Structures are given as C-alpha cells and as structure tokens.
C-alpha cells in the first residue's frame, strides 16, 4: 500500500505564498541546473490552434531531491471570454528512488504561476540594477500582477506602469496592484513611453509579434521576457538581443527553439549554435551578471522542469508542516 497526498488548489495557496522563500526555492533550482547533474528532457509541447490553446509537459530529476515532478500545464488564451482562467493544470510527485506516486498537486496552474513569478524575481535579483525603482509590466493578466509583486520583493520599486492592448484591463490591474503593493501604479496607453521610462521591464503576454522594440530601450535597463515559450510566440524585437550588453537564457537549448533567441536566430542576427551563459551560471557565480549600471540586460525565461520539481517538492514540504491535504491509500 502506498499513501498519496492529494493537495487541492486551496491547500497549496495556503501553503505556498509568493514570498522570498518561494523565490529562494526557485533560485536553488537554477543553481542545481547549472551544476550539470540535473536530468531534464525537452519540453513536450502540444498546440491546439483551433482553440488558441497549448499544453506543455515539463519534468526534471534533481540529484539530492527525494522526489521529482511531472507537470501538465494547459494554456487556453480565449478562456477569459468564457469566464474561465487562461491557465490550469496539475503536478504529480514521484519518488526519485522507486518511481512511486507520492503526491497529486491539483493546483490549477497556481504553482506554475508562483514559480514563474519567482523566476522573474531571480532574474531581477541578479541582473537589474540594485537601485532600480521603477517598473513597466507589459500585459495585465495574472502573471503581470505576480511578476510585479515578486519584483517588489527583490528591488526597491516605488512606481510602476501597466500597458496592455486592452486599456480598461490595464487600468483595473493597475488599481488592484496599487492597493495591494502600496506603491504608485498607473496604466499607460503608450508602450514606448512606459518602457523607456522604466528601470525594469517585464513582458508577460502570449504575443506572436513584438510588443517591445529595440529603440525603446535605454542604458541601465533590465528586461525579463517570460511570455515566449512556444515556437510561434515573440514579445521582443529580435534587435533587442543584439542591442543588449548581456542576454541570459534560463535554458539555452530551449530559448534557441522556443524563446526570444529563436526569433533573433531566425532574423539572422545570431547563429543557431550561439553560446550564452545561463541564469543558473550567474546564480552560481560561474559567469558574470551585470557589470555596469549602464548595461542593458535581458533575461529570456521559457520555464524549466527543474523549477517545477523545486516548487512542487517545496509545496509538499510546506503542506506537510501545515498538516493539509487528503491521504489516498492506493
């Protein structure tokens, strides 16, 4: 008989808030990935174009962690029109020693949202100027809100702007964030101005054509691009990467085929075998991050299975401490 802990979204929201501990957990995942012993297969990705949807399956085995996660993550971007969230999904935890199922995390995408926002904070912690005080978030959905919340935990942000194609949605998101974070947050109708005036820019959209142009950037800025995680997505003008003083992928093999680097390669700006240090290398001190306050830095985040194993095992540990969940004896 094997006991399987079934954790609902409510259980997981109570156990895993977006805080510095969650950010540190994901940072440790990046560090492990750079260590060279993680086993992380390519993302299994299914496009459901008819319904503007996609499903990604991610996993990773991390030496030293007793369990590994397999995450199934759908994103159907017309769902808000139906009164449904754009993202959902679940994670399954298996024993690293026996392969037996240990926990079922019915998070409806919550843990993915947390670990993605935490990854953005890790990128900002290592690449944004320490005195960065202003932000621009492109997009007005769940990840836009969480990215700004996470950014405020690692940088002294005092003001932010939100730009989205739907200005009313941007205004609503700005009001909610201002109330939640206690900083000045406004909606902008002009993306170019909002971006050029910010110290940190975070793009959070499923865009298929650039929402950020290279000539909008200025010295000293940091950009975290986290929306391009499919071969048909593209948030940054490919020239942005060419203009940057430092480009940092979360996983180089993924950004070559799924991230913003893919678009730059297709535009002929870089070769397919171009080399860049990954975020984990900078976390580990193997490579340098920002070296000047005038550097333009870009983090290209496509999402990694190691982040999912890290946050899922962390969530189970937190839930166990709270004695939450339902035990199913199989």
N, C-alpha and C positions, 0 to 999 in steps of 0.2 A: 504493500500500500504506500502511496506517495501523497503527501499533503501539498496542495496547490493553493496559494493565497490569491484570492480574486479581489482586486482593488478597483473600485469604481472611480469615475472622474471626481466625485465629491471627496472620496478618501484621499486622492492624490493632490487635489487642490489644497486640502488641509495640511498635507504632509510636506509639500514642496512649493513654498512661495518663491517668487523670483527675488532672490536676495544675494548677498555676497557669497554665502555658502554654495548656492547653486552655480554662481559664476566660477568660483574656485574649483568646483567639481568638474565643470566643462574644461577649464584651463588645464587641469590634470590630465584630461582625456587627450588634449592636443599634445601635451608633453609626452604622454605614452606613445602616441602615434609617431612622434619624431624619434622615439627610441629604436625603431626598426624591427621590433618583435611582434607588433600587432598584426593579426591576420584579418584583413578587411577586403572582401571581394568587391568587385564593381557593383554599382547600384543597379538593381533590376528595376527598369522603368517601363511603365505601360501608359501609352497615351490613348485617351478616349475622346478624340477630337470632336465627335458629333455632339457631345455634351460639355465641351470646354473643360474636360477633366483629365486627370493623370493619377497614377498610383505608383508610388515608389516603395521599394522594399530595401531596407538597409540593415546591416549587421556587422559585428566585429567581435573577435575574440581578443581580449587584452590580458596578457600574462600578469598574474598577480591578483586578478579579479576572479572570484569563485564562480561567477555566472556571466553569461553573455545574453544579449538581447537580439531578437529579430523584430524589427518594426515594420508595420504595414501602414502606409500613410497616403490616403487619398486626398487630392485637392481638386474640387469641382467649383470653378470660379463663377458660375452663374447661379450657384445655390442661394446667395442672398436674395435674389429675385423670388425665390420660392420660400423665403423665410427660414432658410437653413444656413448653418455656418459653411464657409468655403472648405474648411479642413476637418478631418475626423481621423479615425484610425485607432490602433491599439499596439501594444508591445507585449511580447511573450519572453519571459526569462527562463533560460535553461541552465542546468548545472554544467559548468565547464569540465567537470570530471566525468560525469555519467551521461550527460545529454538529456536527463530527465527534466520535464517541465516543473518549474518551481513556483512561478507566479504568472498571473494573467493581469495585465495592466490595461483596463478599459478606460483609457484616458481621453478618448475622442480628440486626440491631437494636442491635448494640453501640455504634455511633457515635451513634445516636439516644439511647441511654441516657447516654452521656458528655455530649452537648451539652445534654440536658435537665437533668442534674445541674449542669452548668456554668452554665446559665441561672439555676437556683436560687441558685447562689453569687453570680452577678452581681447578682441582686435583693437578696440579703442584704448584699452589699458596699455597696450604695447606699442601702438602706432600713433595715436593722437597726441598733440602737444599736452603737456601736463596742465597748462593753464587754459585749455580750451573751455570757453564759457558759453558759446552759442552753437545751436544745432539746427539743421534743417532735415526734416524727415519727408521723403517722397513716398506718398501713399497715406491712406487714412484708415486702414483696417486693423485687425488685432495685432499683427506683427509691428505695425507702425507705433502703436501705443506701447507695446512691450519693449521695443528697441529703445525708445526714449527713456522709459523707466529704468532700463538696465544701464544705459549710458550715464544717467544721473548718479548711479551708484559708484562709478569709477572716474568721473570727471566733474569739475565744479560748474555744471551747466546752470545758467541763470535765466536764459531765454531761448526759445525755440520757435520755429515756424513749421507749419504743415502745408504741403502742397499735394493736391490730388486733382485728377480730372474733374471730379465732382466737388465743386467748391462748397456746397452745403454740407457734404460729408466731412470735408476738411475742417470746416468751422465747428461742427459738432465734436469732432475728435479733439480739436484744439481746446474747446471749452472743458471737456472732460479731463484732459491732461493737466490743464492749468489748475483745476480743482484738486486733482489727485496729487500732483507733484509740488504745488505751491510755488511755481515759477511762472514767468510770463510766457504764454504760448499763444500764438496767433496763427490764423490761416492766411495763406498767401495766394494771390491769383496769378503771380508771375514767378515761375520756377527759376528762371535765370537769376533774378534779383535775390530770391530767397537763398539759393545755393551760393551765390557769390559772396553773400554777407555772413555765411556760417563758418565756424571753425571745424565742425564735424557734420558730414552729410551721410545719411543712411537711406538707401533705396530699398523699398520693401514691396515692390509691385511684381505682378506676373507679366510685365510688358514684353512685347515682341519687337519693339523698336525703341531706340534710346530715349530716355527721359532726362538724361544729363549729358550736356555737350562739353567737349574738352575746353572750349574757350570761355566757359563759365567758371572754371577753376582758377584759384589764385594761390600763391605761395603760402605754405603753412597749414593747408587744409588736410584733413583726413576724410576718406570716403570708405564706407562699408557698403558693399553691394551684396545683398543676400537674396535677391529675387530670382536670379538666373540659375535655375537648377534643372533645366531641360534644354535639349538641343535647339529648340525653337525660341528660346527666351533671350532677351537682350535689353538691359537697362542703361548701359553706358555706351556712349560714343566710343568706338574702338580706339580713337586717338587719345582717349583719356589715359589708357595704359601706357601708351608711348610717351605721353607728357609727364607721367608720374616719375618722381625720383625713386620710389620704391613700390613695387607691386608684390603683394603677398597672397598666395592662394592658400585655402585650407588644405586642399589635396591637389597637387599639381596635375596628376593624371585625370582628375575629374574636371578641373577648370579648363583643361585643353579640349574637352569634349562637351561640357555642359555649361561652364561658367562664362564670365565676360572675356576671358582669354580666348575662348573659342571664336568669338566674333572678331577679335583682333587678328587671330591667325587667318581666318577666312578673308579678312580685308588685306592680307599680305603684309601686315606690319611686323609679324613675328613668324619664325619657322615653327613647324609642328613639334620639333624636339627642343624648343627653347627651355632653358632651365631657370627656375626661380626658387629661392628658399621658401619653405612653407611656414605657416604661422607657428606650428609646433617647434620648429627650429629656432625661432625667435624667442618663444616662451622658455625653451631650454638653454638659451644663451649660446647656441651653436652659430647663430647668424645675427647680424646687427639689425635692429629696427630703425626707427627714426634717428638720424644723427644731427639734424639741424631743425631749428624752429621754422625754417623756410621750406622744408621738404614738403612735397605733395605725396601723400601715401594713399594706397588703395588696397583694401582687403577684399578678396573675392571669395565669398562663402557659399559653397554649394551644399553643405551639410554632409556629415560623415557618420558612418555606422559607429565609430568609436564614441561619438557624442551620445548616441542613443544607448549604448551599453553603459556609459558613465552615468547618465541621468537616470536610467531605469534601475540600476543597482543602488544608486543613492536613494531613489524614491522608495524602494523596498525596505532599505535600512531605516529610513525615517518613519515609514508606516509601521514597521515592527516596534519601534520605540514608542509610538502612539497607541499600539495595540489595535490598529484599524485593519479592516479587510474581513473577508469571509473565507474560511478554510473549506476547501473542497477535497474530500478524500477519494482519490482515484485508484 
